[in-house]
């Protein structure tokens, strides 16, 4: 019985991890290919958005 719960929990964690990796890859593919942004452009945009947000709050 305990082994079944362990296997169920482990399977659940594997599904969550796989889902998060797939989502991350899909988002990166969209940003880099579809929006045609480089890694530096994304970093710069995130820095500016973070800075603007911290000023307003």
N, CA, C and O atoms as a GROMACS GRO file, in nm:
protein
  228
    1UNK      N    1   0.082  -0.120   0.000
    1UNK     CA    2   0.000   0.000   0.000
    1UNK      C    3   0.086   0.125   0.000
    1UNK      O    4   0.062   0.218  -0.077
    2UNK      N    5   0.188   0.128   0.087
    2UNK     CA    6   0.276   0.244   0.093
    2UNK      C    7   0.355   0.258  -0.036
    2UNK      O    8   0.383   0.370  -0.081
    3UNK      N    9   0.390   0.145  -0.096
    3UNK     CA   10   0.464   0.149  -0.222
    3UNK      C   11   0.377   0.208  -0.333
    3UNK      O   12   0.427   0.278  -0.421
    4UNK      N   13   0.248   0.180  -0.329
    4UNK     CA   14   0.155   0.235  -0.428
    4UNK      C   15   0.144   0.387  -0.417
    4UNK      O   16   0.140   0.457  -0.518
    5UNK      N   17   0.138   0.437  -0.293
    5UNK     CA   18   0.133   0.582  -0.273
    5UNK      C   19   0.263   0.648  -0.318
    5UNK      O   20   0.262   0.756  -0.377
    6UNK      N   21   0.375   0.581  -0.291
    6UNK     CA   22   0.505   0.634  -0.334
    6UNK      C   23   0.512   0.640  -0.487
    6UNK      O   24   0.558   0.739  -0.543
    7UNK      N   25   0.468   0.535  -0.551
    7UNK     CA   26   0.470   0.532  -0.698
    7UNK      C   27   0.375   0.637  -0.756
    7UNK      O   28   0.408   0.701  -0.855
    8UNK      N   29   0.261   0.654  -0.695
    8UNK     CA   30   0.166   0.755  -0.739
    8UNK      C   31   0.224   0.896  -0.722
    8UNK      O   32   0.214   0.979  -0.812
    9UNK      N   33   0.285   0.922  -0.608
    9UNK     CA   34   0.348   1.052  -0.584
    9UNK      C   35   0.464   1.078  -0.678
    9UNK      O   36   0.480   1.188  -0.729
   10UNK      N   37   0.544   0.976  -0.701
   10UNK     CA   38   0.657   0.990  -0.792
   10UNK      C   39   0.608   1.014  -0.935
   10UNK      O   40   0.665   1.096  -1.007
   11UNK      N   41   0.506   0.942  -0.976
   11UNK     CA   42   0.448   0.963  -1.109
   11UNK      C   43   0.392   1.103  -1.124
   11UNK      O   44   0.408   1.165  -1.230
   12UNK      N   45   0.328   1.153  -1.022
   12UNK     CA   46   0.273   1.288  -1.023
   12UNK      C   47   0.384   1.391  -1.037
   12UNK      O   48   0.371   1.486  -1.116
   13UNK      N   49   0.493   1.374  -0.962
   13UNK     CA   50   0.606   1.466  -0.972
   13UNK      C   51   0.671   1.462  -1.110
   13UNK      O   52   0.711   1.566  -1.163
   14UNK      N   53   0.681   1.344  -1.168
   14UNK     CA   54   0.738   1.331  -1.302
   14UNK      C   55   0.650   1.401  -1.404
   14UNK      O   56   0.701   1.467  -1.495
   15UNK      N   57   0.518   1.389  -1.391
   15UNK     CA   58   0.428   1.458  -1.483
   15UNK      C   59   0.438   1.609  -1.470
   15UNK      O   60   0.437   1.681  -1.570
   16UNK      N   61   0.447   1.658  -1.348
   16UNK     CA   62   0.460   1.803  -1.326
   16UNK      C   63   0.593   1.853  -1.384
   16UNK      O   64   0.596   1.957  -1.450
   17UNK      N   65   0.700   1.780  -1.360
   17UNK     CA   66   0.831   1.819  -1.412
   17UNK      C   67   0.831   1.818  -1.565
   17UNK      O   68   0.882   1.910  -1.628
   18UNK      N   69   0.774   1.713  -1.624
   18UNK     CA   70   0.767   1.706  -1.770
   18UNK      C   71   0.682   1.817  -1.828
   18UNK      O   72   0.716   1.873  -1.932
   19UNK      N   73   0.574   1.849  -1.763
   19UNK     CA   74   0.487   1.956  -1.809
   19UNK      C   75   0.557   2.091  -1.801
   19UNK      O   76   0.546   2.172  -1.893
   20UNK      N   77   0.627   2.116  -1.693
   20UNK     CA   78   0.697   2.245  -1.678
   20UNK      C   79   0.811   2.257  -1.779
   20UNK      O   80   0.834   2.366  -1.832
   21UNK      N   81   0.881   2.150  -1.805
   21UNK     CA   82   0.989   2.154  -1.905
   21UNK      C   83   0.930   2.180  -2.043
   21UNK      O   84   0.984   2.260  -2.119
   22UNK      N   85   0.821   2.112  -2.077
   22UNK     CA   86   0.756   2.134  -2.206
   22UNK      C   87   0.705   2.276  -2.223
   22UNK      O   88   0.718   2.335  -2.330
   23UNK      N   89   0.647   2.329  -2.117
   23UNK     CA   90   0.597   2.467  -2.121
   23UNK      C   91   0.711   2.566  -2.139
   23UNK      O   92   0.700   2.660  -2.218
   24UNK      N   93   0.820   2.545  -2.068
   24UNK     CA   94   0.936   2.633  -2.080
   24UNK      C   95   0.994   2.629  -2.220
   24UNK      O   96   1.026   2.734  -2.277
   25UNK      N   97   1.006   2.510  -2.277
   25UNK     CA   98   1.059   2.498  -2.413
   25UNK      C   99   0.967   2.565  -2.515
   25UNK      O  100   1.014   2.630  -2.608
   26UNK      N  101   0.837   2.548  -2.498
   26UNK     CA  102   0.742   2.610  -2.590
   26UNK      C  103   0.748   2.762  -2.581
   26UNK      O  104   0.744   2.830  -2.684
   27UNK      N  105   0.758   2.815  -2.460
   27UNK     CA  106   0.766   2.960  -2.442
   27UNK      C  107   0.895   3.016  -2.500
   27UNK      O  108   0.894   3.120  -2.566
   28UNK      N  109   1.006   2.948  -2.475
   28UNK     CA  110   1.134   2.994  -2.531
   28UNK      C  111   1.132   2.988  -2.683
   28UNK      O  112   1.182   3.079  -2.749
   29UNK      N  113   1.075   2.883  -2.738
   29UNK     CA  114   1.066   2.872  -2.884
   29UNK      C  115   0.982   2.986  -2.940
   29UNK      O  116   1.019   3.046  -3.041
   30UNK      N  117   0.871   3.017  -2.876
   30UNK     CA  118   0.786   3.126  -2.921
   30UNK      C  119   0.860   3.259  -2.916
   30UNK      O  120   0.856   3.335  -3.012
   31UNK      N  121   0.926   3.286  -2.805
   31UNK     CA  122   0.993   3.415  -2.788
   31UNK      C  123   1.109   3.429  -2.885
   31UNK      O  124   1.122   3.533  -2.950
   32UNK      N  125   1.192   3.327  -2.896
   32UNK     CA  126   1.313   3.339  -2.978
   32UNK      C  127   1.285   3.327  -3.127
   32UNK      O  128   1.349   3.396  -3.207
   33UNK      N  129   1.192   3.241  -3.167
   33UNK     CA  130   1.169   3.220  -3.310
   33UNK      C  131   1.055   3.303  -3.365
   33UNK      O  132   1.070   3.373  -3.465
   34UNK      N  133   0.941   3.298  -3.300
   34UNK     CA  134   0.823   3.367  -3.353
   34UNK      C  135   0.834   3.519  -3.338
   34UNK      O  136   0.798   3.593  -3.428
   35UNK      N  137   0.885   3.565  -3.224
   35UNK     CA  138   0.900   3.708  -3.203
   35UNK      C  139   1.034   3.759  -3.254
   35UNK      O  140   1.057   3.880  -3.259
   36UNK      N  141   1.121   3.667  -3.293
   36UNK     CA  142   1.252   3.699  -3.350
   36UNK      C  143   1.333   3.788  -3.256
   36UNK      O  144   1.389   3.890  -3.298
   37UNK      N  145   1.340   3.750  -3.129
   37UNK     CA  146   1.418   3.823  -3.030
   37UNK      C  147   1.542   3.743  -2.993
   37UNK      O  148   1.538   3.620  -2.988
   38UNK      N  149   1.649   3.813  -2.968
   38UNK     CA  150   1.770   3.746  -2.922
   38UNK      C  151   1.766   3.733  -2.770
   38UNK      O  152   1.681   3.792  -2.704
   39UNK      N  153   1.858   3.655  -2.717
   39UNK     CA  154   1.863   3.636  -2.572
   39UNK      C  155   1.893   3.768  -2.501
   39UNK      O  156   1.837   3.795  -2.395
   40UNK      N  157   1.981   3.849  -2.557
   40UNK     CA  158   2.014   3.978  -2.495
   40UNK      C  159   1.895   4.073  -2.499
   40UNK      O  160   1.873   4.148  -2.404
   41UNK      N  161   1.817   4.072  -2.606
   41UNK     CA  162   1.699   4.157  -2.615
   41UNK      C  163   1.596   4.118  -2.509
   41UNK      O  164   1.531   4.205  -2.450
   42UNK      N  165   1.581   3.990  -2.485
   42UNK     CA  166   1.487   3.944  -2.382
   42UNK      C  167   1.536   3.985  -2.245
   42UNK      O  168   1.457   4.031  -2.163
   43UNK      N  169   1.665   3.970  -2.219
   43UNK     CA  170   1.720   4.011  -2.089
   43UNK      C  171   1.703   4.160  -2.065
   43UNK      O  172   1.668   4.202  -1.955
   44UNK      N  173   1.729   4.239  -2.169
   44UNK     CA  174   1.714   4.384  -2.156
   44UNK      C  175   1.568   4.421  -2.127
   44UNK      O  176   1.541   4.506  -2.042
   45UNK      N  177   1.476   4.358  -2.196
   45UNK     CA  178   1.334   4.387  -2.175
   45UNK      C  179   1.292   4.350  -2.033
   45UNK      O  180   1.217   4.425  -1.970
   46UNK      N  181   1.339   4.237  -1.984
   46UNK     CA  182   1.304   4.194  -1.847
   46UNK      C  183   1.362   4.291  -1.745
   46UNK      O  184   1.296   4.324  -1.646
   47UNK      N  185   1.485   4.338  -1.768
   47UNK     CA  186   1.545   4.436  -1.675
   47UNK      C  187   1.464   4.564  -1.672
   47UNK      O  188   1.438   4.619  -1.565
   48UNK      N  189   1.423   4.613  -1.789
   48UNK     CA  190   1.345   4.737  -1.794
   48UNK      C  191   1.209   4.719  -1.728
   48UNK      O  192   1.162   4.807  -1.655
   49UNK      N  193   1.145   4.606  -1.755
   49UNK     CA  194   1.014   4.583  -1.693
   49UNK      C  195   1.025   4.571  -1.542
   49UNK      O  196   0.940   4.621  -1.469
   50UNK      N  197   1.129   4.505  -1.494
   50UNK     CA  198   1.150   4.491  -1.351
   50UNK      C  199   1.177   4.626  -1.287
   50UNK      O  200   1.126   4.656  -1.179
   51UNK      N  201   1.257   4.709  -1.354
   51UNK     CA  202   1.289   4.841  -1.301
   51UNK      C  203   1.164   4.929  -1.296
   51UNK      O  204   1.140   4.998  -1.197
   52UNK      N  205   1.084   4.928  -1.403
   52UNK     CA  206   0.962   5.009  -1.406
   52UNK      C  207   0.865   4.964  -1.300
   52UNK      O  208   0.798   5.047  -1.238
   53UNK      N  209   0.856   4.837  -1.278
   53UNK     CA  210   0.763   4.785  -1.179
   53UNK      C  211   0.804   4.822  -1.038
   53UNK      O  212   0.720   4.855  -0.954
   54UNK      N  213   0.934   4.818  -1.011
   54UNK     CA  214   0.981   4.850  -0.876
   54UNK      C  215   0.965   4.998  -0.846
   54UNK      O  216   0.949   5.035  -0.729
   55UNK      N  217   0.968   5.085  -0.947
   55UNK     CA  218   0.948   5.227  -0.925
   55UNK      C  219   0.805   5.260  -0.887
   55UNK      O  220   0.781   5.345  -0.802
   56UNK      N  221   0.709   5.192  -0.950
   56UNK     CA  222   0.569   5.221  -0.928
   56UNK      C  223   0.515   5.167  -0.798
   56UNK      O  224   0.418   5.221  -0.744
   57UNK      N  225   0.576   5.062  -0.744
   57UNK     CA  226   0.523   4.999  -0.622
   57UNK      C  227   0.588   5.051  -0.498
   57UNK      O  228   0.554   5.007  -0.388
   0.00000   0.00000   0.00000
